[in-house]
Amino acid sequence: MRLGGRLRCEVLDLVDDARDAWRRGARPILAVVACSLTVGAAVLSRVPRIRVDLLHYGGAYADQPLGHEMIRLPVAVFLPTSDLPLWGAVLQVFVVVALGEMLLGRLGTVTVALVGQLLSTVAARAMIAIGTGLFIGLPLSQARILDTGPSGVTVAVGAWLLSRRMAWLSVAVLGVVLTGFAFGQHNLDGVEHAAAYFVGVTLAALSAWASNLVKALAEVRAAVRRMSPMRFRRVGCRPGQAFLSRPMDRSYAPWHGRTGRR
């Protein structure tokens, strides 16, 4: 199968699984809420006075103290960015978050989104601190770039979703594209997107490992319970017959002094 056909099959599998989840009653409530907040922030930001307040409480910059930037990130995710039109932000948030919520659960999606946004922001700050002395570093001027928009969240959730669904070709294509942009653009957005991608893939690997560990422990526990004599003991069985699956014939009980039925 050609790469294009395989990529198309992986995408169609996600769509089919999402359709099945919808039939089972799953609803993208989290995605609708996130899109509503994104649209609401974009509309309110058109009012000059409200825009100043939004940027005051949600404008994140790398030259701010780390604690201040972390506090502003939840608001900064929904603020509009100049690099992405509103319809593009809403579309990517709805598609990625809805698929993650319906296929892998709401709690996991929120966790990956938060961790991906936080760690990608910290990674960008580290690249600025390294400076241009290394090829992976960023110039100090990037510290004054406004860091808003949902791209970090959607990249982390998308990489996590594709990895958990074992859509390996899609994971590889996404990684190549984001890494290429990170080295090609060499700015704050490119580094954050690449960092969010690696965070999503890493979280997918950790969650898969944890799931396999839980299953293995459950199997060991079940095997130990099957080996325990207490599970197979029957009331009234003869000594030495604790592992028999059928109960004892009570007409024969020599240790009670009876040799037959009364």
Secondary structure, 3 states (H helix, E strand, C coil): CCHHHHHHHHHHHHHHHHHHHHHCCCCCHHHHHHHHHHHHHHHHCCCHHHHHHHHHHHCCCCCCCHHHHHHHHHHHCCCCECCECHHHHHHHHHHHHHHHHHHHCHHHHHHHHHHHHHHHHHHHHHHHHHCCCCCCCCCHHHHHCCCCCCHHHHHHHHHHHHHHCCCHHHHHHHHHHHHHHHHHHCCHHHHHHHHHHHHHHHHHHHHHHHHHHHHHHHHHHHHHHHHCHHHHCCCCCCCCCCCCCCCCCCCCEHHHCECCCC
